[in-house]
Amino acid sequence: MVAIAEGAPPAAGDRSLLARRATWGLVALALLTSWASLATGAAGVSLTDALARTLSGEGLTLQERIVIFEIRLPRLITGLLVGAALAVSGAVMQGLFRNPLADPGLVGVGAGAGLGAVSAIVLGGVLPPAIAAATGIYTVPVAAFLGGWAATMVLYRVSTRAGQTSVATMLLAGIALGALAGAATGLLVYVANDQQLRDLTFWGLGSLAGAAWPKLAVAAPIMLAAMAGTLWLARGLNGLALGEAAAAHMGVPVQRMKNLAILSVAAATGAAVAVSGGIGFVGIVVPHLLRLATGPDHRRLLPNAALLGASLLVGADMLSRTVIAPAELPIGIITALLGAPVFLWILLRRRGVLDL
């Protein structure tokens, strides 16, 4: 065998060095957008002035403490976690299906979570008083998470036979589950009153306006644990790019990897939808752009997707708060305006491969 010198340059087409550099750039971008998010808002509170007073020993005013620590900071952390969770989930789904157009909505997880949330909004008034008192402000987030989780469990049972999960069956079952959840959601919308319809419209388009520490305390551990779990998938997803048989011959535990991928995506997406509503295109656009720029190695793709997804959603949230301030645009409108043209470009670029 020919020994490779330790300091040898990377082979042609090797973008690992570019991916590592991109990681540092994305860290800087996340920090920049986070600072801008804390400094931006309709309340007129200056983050720079507040920081200067804190360093001089004067302390913050009551208004500054409320705006920065009770409104902007939980909203920022929610945006970072939701953007990262959606982007990582999209990267995992694209690797699992070996398709750049896959995202968590493809397998019905988002539709199931949406049905759970709509059910809580429309039918929340008929809950027993004990349950309503116990859940309180968590009713919609908990219902959304349970809806996404139930859709995942049904999907897994349908697509798994003799201990083996069929990706093709999972895709078809996900489409059917999404249609079924959409029909049930439409029925609930039909019987909703005017106030419920307004809540449904705003929630369905996505928003971080309801971000608060109590909701984060529930959703953040789920999203963080799910994203941490995906780091164990990187090697397996790289092997799966060659096909399931080739991955198994390389020593990849294919079935175990599928199980972990499905559960991680369900948990991350369900928790994200529970606190932010329906936000589209992040899971499709972010991973695909990174694959084009830095290569398909999931060891770098997954953390980079988390960083770029977090920055993208925080940036979109800043636009939603400032474009028509003091009112807010639903954040799903911003992500759709940014993501839809990129998605069309992906389709046009890949239509020869996809036979479109």
Buried (B, 14 or more C-beta within 10 A) or exposed (E): EEEEEEEEEEEEEEBBEBBEEBBEEBBEBBEEBBEBBBBBBEBEBEBEEBBEBEEEEEEBEEEBEBBBEEBBBBBBBBBBBBBBBBBBBBBBBBBBBBBBBBBBBBBBBBBBBBBBBBBBBBBBEEBEEEEEEEBEEBBBBBBBBBBBBBBBBBBBEBBBEEEEBBBEBBBEBBBBBBEBBBEBBEEBBEEBEEEBBEBBEBBBBBBBBBBBEEBBEBBBEBBBEBBEBBBEBBBBBBBBEEEBEEBBEBEBEBBEBBBBBBBBBBBBBBBBBBBBBBBBBBBBBBBBBBBEEBBBBBBBBBBBBBBBBBBBBBBBBBBBBBEEEEEBBBBBBBBBEBBEEBBEEBEEEBEEEEEE
